[in-house]
């Protein structure tokens, strides 16, 4: 499944073939269908759901050591920019990559990406609430963070620049500061 996740993140769902996945995993061809009888679509759903839940933990990696919410958000966006540079703009968000491709053509994968995004919104709302934000304010901040980061990933990969990440991070920090001041 790790090989599929890597390939989907870098090449997208439609840009990744079953043969590529099996080769990257150094596995016999039949093993894919043994573990995923539904083929590429079932593997895709599993990859989305599993990696999506792992990405919830990424924000915590930056928030936990930070002295405050704003510093944690700044560190998260700086980390995203560093990852893009280190991977030559290949590693962004596997969920958004697949969601953009399949939202109108594959209901099973659309639902999987929607479920992951909802889980992110719920987790972020709960976590940001620990900083004294109301549930509505925490959800607004979470939605702002997710939409800003995902949009910045698209622009950064296309432009091959971390400028969109930096600008998006600043915008999210501004929203966080405003919401914290209102709390």
QUIQUIQUI-V882700 format. One record per helix or strand. SS is the DSSP state (hx for helix, st for strand). FROM is the first residue (numbers start at 1). TO is the last residue. Records with the same first field share a line. If there is no record, write none. Layout:
SS=FROM-TO / FROM-TO
//
This chain:
hx=2-11 / 18-24 / 29-35 / 39-65 / 69-86 / 94-102 / 107-129 / 135-159 / 163-182
//
